[in-house]
Amino acid sequence: MDISAPHPPSHTLNQSGLPVRVYALCDGLLKVGADFFERQLQFLLKDLEDILFKNAEHGRPGADDGDSFSALRNLKRTRHDFIPRFLAAVESQLAGIRQTGPGNGAAPAKILPAGAELRLLDDDSFDIDQIQQSISARCESQNSFDIFLLAQRIGVLAGKPAFGNEQMPLGPKALCRCLQQAIECLDLGPNDSRQIYHLFDRHVFGHFAELMKVCNRHLSEHGVLPNLSYVPFRNPELRFKKTPIALGEGKEPTAASAKVYPLFPEGAPAKAQGAAAPAEVEESFSKLQHLLARRKQLLNKLSSFSNTYINDASGAAGRTVPADSDQLRGILDEFQRQALAHPNAHADIRHLKRDLLAQLRNQSTPDRELTLGPEDSDAIDLVGLLMDDAMKEISPNSPTAQLIGMMQTPLIRVVLRDKSFFSNHVHPARQMLNILAEAGINWLDGSDKDDPLHGNLTGIVSNTVKDFDGDNQKLLAAYEETNRLLQSLIKKAEAVERRQIEVAKAKEKLRVARTRAESTMADLMATHEIPVYTKAMLNEAWADVMALTELRNGPDSSNWQEQRRIAEHIIAANEPDAGGVAEARAEELMQRIRESLAMVGYHEDEAARIAERLVRRGPHEAFEPEHTGTDKARFGDSAKAADLEAFQLDEQQMALVEELKDVPVGTWFEFLTPGSSTPTRAKLTWLSKITHNCLFVTQRGMKHSEMLLEELAIAISEGRARIQPGQKRSIFERAFENMLASLRTFMPGGDKDE
């Protein structure tokens, strides 16, 4: 491991001597962080145990099976210490904020311990240092704004300038150091320790934005820089300049750049359709209000009835009074009861707002007319625009539409109470909408819809809507329950998919073995004139024997070579000028033939007759024409290799075949079936460059189809298949982006900032 100075002894917040208020705030940070870390680290340990078990069961390349079992035993013995050690390291960092100097981004200097000899850096230590640098740098770049805000606030607690990335408690680099201390208790080898860092990147850093939001909100709510915000500088002179790519949009492509990829919908290779993290769609509510007001103003200039979401009582402006929270609560409670009683009658946001205003007018008095406040009215209008855009991609009568329709009244409650819904991309309500849309589209709306899943999701949504009062924690709990449900389905689908892949690989091995056996028999008989019956038996039965022998022992094994020699003896015994086989040798040869034929399913008596005829051939049997093959079903008939030369491909289709060889496994395709206008989705889960066979599975891991690359290329060229256009965002995140783009078009100059 590294040669830096040993870690300072850990101490707790009780031993830190911090001022009372600073102690309370740091203790609150530790509590909210502990909830996050315990949840994510439990997932980490579960995945690590699964990986170690798989390595122990199937063997890891380059590792001894005993080491894998030892690592698994060590993990089960020591895992209970892992999370407490990690949290103790986090607490130690928070307790020392007034002893640790504010970082300037420089890494702590490496100090050589006294008496230590100079040596080359250990490879394992170097690898782990590289992994720490890689995952922490990536996390910092993805969450730079939130980390900046938290560093400023923790700097206030420390009574010093903002912490740098190297020194900041709860920062990515600090958490990597905490992980390094916690790993020591697990007593794992270097490979397994590196695996923990990758799992830490997935489970902790993959949800790091959630931790930063919670920590910043905790400090802000307790008066630590509550008005702090970060707005990146935008040079107005560069705002409207076009990039070199944009400037070249109208130019003719050159010969070097004119390559066309008809396989890919966006005109780029499959590897270019990566899973690059999309930019967050965030906008302050006040800015959205301003954009919405401009939209209403312009639409009202065209027609007083154009704005379908505005329903202001402008004629009674002098007598209108915004409804208070209790009045809105009673009306929305009734709306939720109606949504549960009639789940299929989901009205859109526009109608819900109209009904809400009507109920408020019913509660009004002649001198006091109740209505919505300006902010509340605008919030509902924005949600209406959002839902309109999102529902364009969802069938109105689908289970997904039903589930999301039931969530519309709770969604109104959320935006009336919490306007951060529009700026926080990890808001519980947004997460719940996203996961419902994902579950519905991927698991419910297809031809193989899952009725039990529909019932479970309906139960989760109904329980949430039943008692929902605007508390985001209830939405978060519903999201987590839904996520656990989907994760269990995904794991089952992955297990089914793995079995499909294993079957496909076994078939490929059989095809290769059959091809090699048949080729070997053809070569052996090429220069020999033998009876038709003998030739048929060698081409069929004995080729099956050799194929099975290869599957069991390999093509270079002594058993395979022995079966080849037996075939040579059979050929020699059946040549026209053969003088017969000595009795002792004949008995031995027939015994081996009987044993080999029994391997591929021949009955004992049938195998004996065949062996007798192959070895003790009479003179009259030289060229008998009565038998050209066996009537028995052959071993592995379903796995017979296809004749690739039988496909007549044009140049475009041949080019598609070459491109398809480089398509990553895991790519989703769309197939059009005859008589259906809706394409079916299937994932490319296995592809063989030897046999050109490719396997497609459904979302549940079940086999969808199996075809050759040549068949797939023909289907693509004829428009019956294509790679599914990649979507980098969920439905509602795309709807947020579309809503913002639509509102900005009403501003002077389009997307100009004011």
N, C-alpha and C positions, 0 to 999 in steps of 0.2 A: 504494500500500500504506500501512500505518499509519505514524504519525509518531512512534512511540516511539523511545527511544534505540536505536542500533544494537546488535545482539547482541554480547555479549562474545566475545572470541576463544576458540574451543573449545580445551580441553586434555584430555589423557588421564589415566587413572588413574595411569600411571607418573610423571606430572608433578605429581600432586596433593599429594604430601607427607603422605598419610594414614597413620595408624599401621598397623602390619603387619596386625593382625587386622581392622581396618576395611577396609583395602585388599583383603584376601582375600575378605571378605564381599561387598563391592561388586563385585569381579571375578566372583564367583559369580552375583550378581544379573544382571550384564551378560551372562554366558554363557547363563543360562536365558532371559533376555529376548531375546537375539539369535536363539536357535532359534525362538522364537515369532514374532518380527517378520519374520525372513527367509521363513518359510513363508507368513505372511499377506500380506506385501507382494509376494511373487511372484504370488499370486492377484490382488492389486490391479492390478499392472502388466499382467497378462494380460487382465483385464476392461477396463482402460483402452484397451489396444491394440485390442480388439474393438470398443469403442464408437467410437474414432476411425476405424477402418477402415469401420465402417458409416456414419458421418457423411460420410466422403469418398466412399463408393460411392453413397449415396442422396441425399446433400445434407442439410444441417441447416438448419432454418428460420432465416432471418435471417443466415445465414453464407455466405461465399464458399467454393466447393469448393476453391479453391487454398489457403485457410487451413487447411482440414481436412487436405489432403495434407501441408502444411507441418508441422502439429502431429504428424502420424504420423511423418514423417521425423525430426523433432526427438526424438520419444520413442525411436525405434529407435537414434538416435545417442547419446543421453545416459542411457538407462535403467540402464546398468551402474553409473552414479554414484549413483543414487537411494538404494538400500539402504545402501551404505557411509556416505553423508552422514547418513542418518537415524540409523544406529547410532552414528556419531561424535557427533551431537548428544545422544543418550541418554547416552553415556559421559561427555560433558562435564558433564551435569547431575549424574550420580552422583559425578564427581570433585570437584564444587564443593559437596558437601553441608555442609561445614564453613565455607564462605565465605558461603553463602546463608542469610540469617536465616530462622527458622521462620515460616511464614506464618500469619496469623490469618484467612485467607480473603479478604483484601483484594487487589484486583488491583494490580499494579505501576503506579505513577503514570506518566502520559504526559509525556514531556519534549520540549519543542520544541527541535530542534537549533539551535545558534547560527547566526545569519544567515539562518535560514529565514523566509520570509514567511508571514503568516497567510492561509489559504485554506479554502474549504469542503472537507469530507471527501470523498475520492474514492469514487465509488459502488462500484467494485470492491472497494476496501479495506473499506468498510462491509459489503458482502455477505459477504466472507470472515470478517470479525470476527463477524458474526451467526451464520454457519455454525459457527465454532469454538465460540462460546458455546452454541449449541443442542446440538451433538453431545456436547460434553464434559459439559454439565449432565445430559443424558439418561443418559450412561454412569455418572456419579457417583450418580444416583438409583437406578440398577439394581444397582450394586455397592457401595453405601455401607458395608456391614459390612466387606467385605474391604479396601476402601480405608482405612477407619479403622484396622484392625489393621496394615496395612503402614505407614501414616503413623506409628503409634506406634513400630514397630520401626526404621524409618529414622531417626526422631528419636533413638533410642538410639545408632545409629551416628554421628550428627552431634553427639552430646553435648549435645543441646538438647531442648526440648519437641517434641511431635509437630508435624509439618509440616501446614500448611493445604493446602487443595485447590489453591490457585493455585501454590504453590511446590514441592509434593511431586514428586520425581523418579519417573518411571513412572506418575504420575497422568494423568488424561485431559487436563487443561489443559496440562501439561508436554509430553505427547506431541503435542498440536496444535502447540505451538511448534516441536518437533522436525520435524514434518511441514512446517511453513511454511519452515524452513531448507532441507529436502531438496528441496522443489518447485522452488526457484530454479534448480537445475541442469538441469531439464527444458526450460526455455525455452518454456513453454506460455502461451496466452492466458488471460484471466480466466475464460471459460466452462469451459475444460478444467481449470483449477485448481480451480474449484468442484466439478467432477465428481470430482476426486481426493478431496476431503474427504468426499463422499458414499460413495465406495468405501471410504475409510478407516473410516468409521463402520460399514459393513457387515462388512468383513473383520477389522479389528482390534478395534474396540469391540464388535462382535457376539460376539467370543470373549474379551472382556476378563476375564471371571470366571476363565477358565482361567489367564491370566497371573497374576492376583492369587493364586490358590490356589498356584501353583508358587513364586512369590516368597515368600509367607508361609511355606510349608513349608520352603523352603531356609533362611530365617533361623531358624525355630523349631528345625529339626534341628541347627543350629549354635549353639544356646544363647542366641539373642536372644529374650527373653520367651517361652520355650517354653510357659508355662501361660497366656498371655494369651488371653482370650476376651471376647466382648461379648454381654451379655444385655440386651435392651431392657427398660425399666421398664414394668410393667403395673400400672395402678391397680386394686387389688382391689375398690374401690367401684364401678368402672365395668364390671367383668368380666361381670356378668350383666344389665346394662341393655340394653334393646332399642333399636334405632335407630328413627327416625321411620318408616322403611319397614316394619320389622317390626311396629311398633305398629299400623300401618294395614292389616295383612294381613287382618283379619276384617271390614273395612268394605266396604260396597258401593261399587263404582266410580262416580264422578261422570260426568256427561255429557261433561265435558271430557276425562276420562281413560279413557273406555270404548271407545276405538277398538280394533278387533280386527284382527289381521293374520293371516288364515288361511294365508297363504303361508308363514309362518315358523314352524318347530316350537316356538320358545321365545317366541312372541308379541311379537316386536319386529321393527322394520324390518331389512332386510339390512345397512344401514350400521351398525347397532348391534352386529352380530355381528363386531366387529372382531378384530384379532389382538393384543389387549391381552396383554402379557406376564404369564403366570400367576405367582403367588407360588411361590417355591421350596418344595418339600416336604422339609424337613430336620428331623431329630430326632437327638439324641445317642443312642449305643448304650446308654448306661446308663439313659436314660429309657425306651427301648424294652424293655430288660430288665425294668424295674420294671412296665411295662404288661403284658408277657407273663406275668410271675409272677402278677400279679393275675388275668389270664385263666385261667391254669392252676388257680389256687386255687379260683375260682368254678366252673369246669367240673368239677373233681374233687369238689366238694360235691354236684353233681347226679348224677354217675356216675363210678365209678372207671375207666370205659372211654371217657369222653367226649372226652378230649383225644387227637386222632388223631396229634399230633406228639410227645407225650411218651413216652419209653420208658426211664425211669430204672430202674436196678437198685437200688431203695431197700432191698431186703431184704439186700443185701450192702454196705451203706453203709460199714461199718467196714473192708472189705477192698478197696474200689475204689480204683484209682489212675488219674489222667488219663493218657491215652496221650501219648507225646511226638511231636514233629513227624516224626521218621524213621518211626515206626510208621504214622502217618496217611498219610505220603507213599507208602509202598509199597502200601497198600490203594487209595488214590485213583488211583495209576498204573494199577492193574489195572482199575478202573472206567472210566478213560478209554480203555483198549484195547478194552474191551467195547463202549463207546459207538461207537467207530469201526468195529468189526467188525459191529455190528448197529445201524445208524443209525435204523432204523424202530422199534426196540424201546426207546423212551425211557420209562424209569420216572420217576415224579414224585419230588420231594424227600423225601417221607415214606418211600417205599420205599428210596431211596438211604441215608437215615439208618438205617433198620432193618438194611440189609445191612452198613453200616459198623459198627454196634454188634455185629452177629453175627460179623464178621471179627475185631473186637477181642476178643470172648469166646473165639474159637478160639485166639487167641494168649496167652490168660491162663493162669496157673498156679493150683493149688489155694489158695495163700496170697496171690495177687495178681491181682485181676480188673481188666482194662483197661476203661476207658470214656472217654467224652468229658468234658472239663472243663465246668463250668457255663457259662462264656462261649461256648465253642464250640458246646455243645448249643443254647443259646438263639439263637445266630447262625443255625444251620441251621434251627431252627424258624421264625425270622422270614423267612428266604428261602423256606421252604415256604409260608407264608401269602401272601407276595408273588407267588410263581409261581402259586398256586391262583387268585388274583384275576385275574392277567394272562391266564391261559389260558382264562378264561371267554369272552374275545372272539376266540379263535383256534380254528378248526376242528381237532379232534384229529388228523385224517388229512391235514392240509394240509402243504405243504412248509415253511411257517413253523413249525409245531409240530415238525417233524423237526429243523430247524436249531436252534431254541431248546432242544429236548430234548438235543441233543449238547453244549450249553453248560452243562448243569446241574452236572456234576461239576466243571468248572473254576470255576463259580460258588461251589460249596462250598469249593474251595481258596482262593478270594479272601476269603471272609468269615472263614475260619479264620485267615487271615494278616493281614487288613486290615479292621478294624471300621469304618473311615471310609466304607465302602461305603454305610452306612445314613444318613450325614449329608452326604455330598458328592454333590450332584446332577450334577456333571460327572465323576464317577468313571469311569475307562475301562470298567469292567465294565458300568455302567449305560448308558453311551453305546453300547456294543456291543449290549446287549440292545435298546435303543431302535431302533437303525438296522436290526437284523435284523427286528424286528417291522414297521418301516416298509417295508422292502424286500419282505418277504413279503406283507403285506396289499395294498400298492399295485401290486406288480409280478409276484407269483407266484401268489396265491390266486384271481385273477380268471379269467374265461372265456378271456382272451387271455394266458395265462401264458407266461412267457419261459423256455424250457428252457435255452438257453445261460446266462442269468443264474443259473438254479438251479444249474447245474453250477459256475459260477464261485464262487457263494456257498458251496456245499458244499465246494469246494476250500479256500476261505479258512478256514472253520470247522474243517475236518479238520486243516489244517496247524497251526491254533492249538491244537486239543485234543491233537494228537499229542505235542507236546513241552512242553505247558504245565506250569509248576511253581509257579504263583502270582505270576509277575512281571507287574505291571500294564503294563509297557512293551510286552509282547507283545500284550496286549489293545488297547492304544492303536494299535499298528501295524496290527492286524487291523481296527480301527474305521476308520482312515484309508484303508486299502486298499478297504474296503467303500464308504466315502464317495466315493472317487474313482470307483469303478465306477458308483455311483448318479448322480453328477454328470454323467458322460458320457452316461448314458441320458437324464437330464433335458434336457441340451443337445440331444440328438437329437430328443427329443419336442417341445421348443420350436421347433426348426427345422421339423418336420413340421406343427406347429400353425400356425406363421406362414404356411406355404404354403396350408393350409386357409382361413385368414382371407383371404389374397389372392384365392383363388378365389371366396370368398363375396362379397367386395367387388366383384370384377369382374362377378359375376352381378347384383349390385344395380345397378351402373352400366348394365348392359345392360337390366335391367327398366325403369329410369327412362327410358333413351333410347327403348325400344320404346313405352312409354306416351306419351311426348311426341310421337313420330312419328305414332302412330295417332290421337292427339287432333288433331294438325295436319292430317292428311288428312281427318278427319271435318269439321273446320271449313271447309276449302277446298271440299269437295263439298256442303256443307249446302244451298246455294242454287242448285245447278246440277243439271241433268238430263242425265246422261251414260249411255252404254251400260253394261250389266252387266259386260261383260268389262273395260272400262276402269276401272270402279269397283273390281272385284276386284283388278286389278293395282296400283292405287294403294294400296288397303288392305293389300296383302300385300307385293309385291315392292318398291314404292317406299317403303313404310314401313320395310322392312329397310334400304334404301339410306340413308335419312335417319338411322336409328338407328346404323348403322355410321359414318356421317360424323360424328355427334355424339361417338361414342367416340373417333374419331381427332382431331377438331379442336375439339370443343366446340359447344354449342348456339348460341352467339353468333358463331360464325366465319362468314367470307364463304363458305366451302364449303357450310356447312349452308344458308345463305340462298340460294345458287345452286341447290341441289337443290330447295328450296321453290319457286323461280321456275320451274324446269323442270316441276314438278307443275302449277303454274298454267297454263303453256303447253299441257300435255297436256289439261287440263280444257277450256281455251278451244277447242282444236282438235277436241274431241269433243262440243261442244254441238250440238243439233239445227239451229240456224240458223248454224252456223259456215260461213264461205265457203271454207274450205280454207286451207292454209298455203302461202306462196310457196315455190318449189322450193329456192332457196338457203337460206331459213330452215329448211325441212323437213329438208334434208340435215344442217345443223348441229345441229338438235334431235335427230335420230335418232342422230347420232354421240355426243352426250352421253348419251343414254339407253343406248346400247350399252356405253359405258365404265362407267356407273354400275351397270348390271346385272351386268357382269363382276365388280364388286367383291364382290357377294354370292353368287357362285358360278354364275352362268348361263353356259352355253357360248356361244361366239361366234355360231354359227348361230342358236341359240335366241334370244339377245338381239337379233339383227338382225330376226328375224321379229316379235318383240314390238314392237320400235321401229317397224317398218313399219306394223303394225296400229294402234298408238296414235296415230301422226301422220297417216297417209294412210288414214283411214277412209272406206269407201264409203257411199253413202246408205242401202243396204239393211241396214247394220250398226247402225242407230240404237238398237234395243232388242232385240238378239238375246238369247234366254234360255238359249242352250246352254251357257254357261260362267259359273260363279259363283265361280271361284277357280283358283289354280294347283295342280298336283299335286306341285310341288317342295317338299322339306323346307325350312322357313323358317329364316332366320338367327336363332340364339338361341332356338329353340323351348323348350329346357329352362329358360330363364330368364324365361319369361313371368310377369308379375306375377299374383298370386292376387287373387281378388275378395274383399276383406275384408268386404264387405256380405253375402256368402253365409253367414257364420257367424251363427247365431241364439244370442246370448249373453244370459243372465239378468243381473240386477243384480250379483250376487256375482261372476260371471265377468268382467263389464265392469270391476268394481273391481280384480279380480286383474290384468287387462291393464294398468291404470294403474300398479299396484304393480310389475309385472314390468319396466316401462320404466326403473325406478330401481334394479333389482337390479345390483350391480356385476359387471362382467365378471371372470371368475375364480371365480365362485361355483359350488360343486359341487351337482349335483342327483342324486336317486335316482329311477330309473324301474323300474316293475314291468312285466315282459314277460309275455304270456299263457303259462300253463303253468309258470311259475317262481315260487317263493316267495322267492327271493333277489333283491333289487333290484340293478340295474347302476348304477354310478357314471358320471357324465359331467359335464364342466366346461363351463359357459357361457363360450365364448371370443370370441363376437362377437354383437352385437345391433344391428339397424338400426331406428331410430325412424321412418325414412321408409317402408320396406316392411314393417315389423313382422316381419322375418325374423330368426331366431336360430340360431346354430350351436353344436352341442355336440361335444366331442371326448373321447376316452378319455385315460387316463393317459399313453399313448404318443403323443398328439397326433393320432391317427387320427380321422377323422370318425365320430362316433357316430350323430348324427341332425341333421336340419335341419327346422325347423318354424316356423310363425308364432306370434306371441305369443298369438293367439286359440286356436290348437290347444293350446299349453302351458297356458293358463288352464283350458281344458276338462279336460285330463288331471289338473291339480292338484285341481280341484273334484270330480272323480270318484275321487280317491284313487290314480291311476296314476302320479303324480309328486309330488315334494316337494323342497324344499331340504334338502340333507343337514345333519343337526344338527352344528353346529360343535364340534370337539374342540380345546380349547386346549392339551391336553397329550398326550404320547405314551402308549401303552398302559401302559408300566411306571411312568411318573410318576403316571398315574391310579391304578395299582395301589398305589403307595406311599401315596397319599392315602387310598385306601379302607382299606388295612391300618391306618393310623394311626387313622382314624375308628372302625374296628371295635375296635381295642384300647382306645381311650378310652371306649367304651361300657361297659367292665367296671369303670371307675373310679367311685367314689361321686359322684353328681351329674353323670355323663356326661363332659363335656369339661372338668371343673374341673382346674385345676393345683394341685399340692400345694406 
